[in-house]
Amino acid sequence: QVQLVESGGGLVQAGESLRLSCGASGSIFSRNVMGWYRQAPGNQRELVALVRAEGSTYYPNSVKGRFTISRDNAKNTVYLQMNSLKPEDTAVYYCNLKNYDLIYVTVTGDYWGQGTQVTVSS
């Protein structure tokens, strides 16, 4: 089992920045992907950013250039730096960790944090 605890959400104005953190504990495999997802009221949960254990990252176009994901493997912590925030970024942000087999083919565990609210006012 893996436990994930997010922090750093809050209320900001458009154009401002926030940094989210997510600490992981438990059975974390060497091959894993940590990520951030978000869900706004009435919408499906969507991907915000991913980072592999080795450091490679992925962003959808909606946040590319504004958000940066990073991780500290020694602390089992992932961060999401969010700049130039927009009202449409308002959502509950969830941390996710997926454990994989050695060749990143099979997901062997899929874990979620409790979520942290980010509200961007116009």
N, C-alpha and C positions, 0 to 999 in steps of 0.2 A: 504494500500500500504506500501511497504518496500523499502527503498533506501539502496544500498550497495556501499561503496566506498573503493576500494583496493589501497594499496600503498606498496612500498618496492621492486618492481622488478628492474632489472638491468642486467648488463653484468659482469660475473665473469668467472674465469678460473676453469677448472675441478678440483675437490677436495675441492673447497672453499664452503662457506656457504652463504645463504641468508635467511632473515626473511620477510615474507609477512604479512601484516595486512589488516583487512577488518572491517570497522565500519558499523554497521547497525542502521537505524533509521526508525521510523514509527510504524506500527501495528505488533508487534512481540508477538506471542502467547507464553504461558508458555511451551507448547509442541512444540518444534521446533528442527530441525537439521540444523546445518551449515556445509558447506563443501567447499572444493576446488576441482576444475576440471581444466583440461588443454587441450589445443588444439594446436597441431603442424600443420604446413602447409601440406595440403593434407590428414590429419588424422581426424578421428572423435574425438569429445570431450570425454575425459575419466576422470573417477573419480581418485582423488589423495588421499583424506582423508575426513572423516566425524567425526563430534562430536555432540552428543545429548546435549540438554540443561542440562541434569543431569551429563554429563561428559564422558559417554562411547564413545569410538572411534573405527574407522575402517580404515584399510589401505589395499590397494591391495598389492600383493607381490612385484610389481615393485618398491615400495618406502618404504616398511616395513623395519624398522631398520635405515633408513636414514632421513626420514621426521617425524616431530612431530606436530600434530595439538593440539591447546589448545584454550580456550576461557575464557573471562572475562565477565560474565553475567551482572555485575554491569555497565560495559561500553558498553555492546552489541557489543563486538569486538571479532573476531576470528583471530588466528595467525597460520602461517605455518612456522615452522623452518625447513629449508632444509639444510642438511649437506651432505658432500661427493657428491657434485653435479657432474653429468655426462653430456656430450654433448647431450645425448638423453633426458635429462630433459628440453631441450630448447623448449619453447612453450609460448603461452599466457595463463596465469593462471586466472581463473575466480572464484570469490566468489559466493556462492549460499546459500540461506536460504529457507527452506521449513517449513511452518507452518502446524501443524497437529491438528487433533481432540485430545481429552483427552487421548485416548488409542493408539495413534500412528498408526492408521489404514488409515485414510483418509487425503490426502494432501489438505489443504484448501487454500494454496497460495504458489507460487513457484517464487522466485525472483533471479535475476542475477546482478552482478556488471558489470562494463564496461571492465574489464580485465586489467592485467598488464603483460608486456613482461618480460620474464626471458630468458636470453641467456647465455649458458655455452660454452665457447671456449675450445678447446682441446690443 
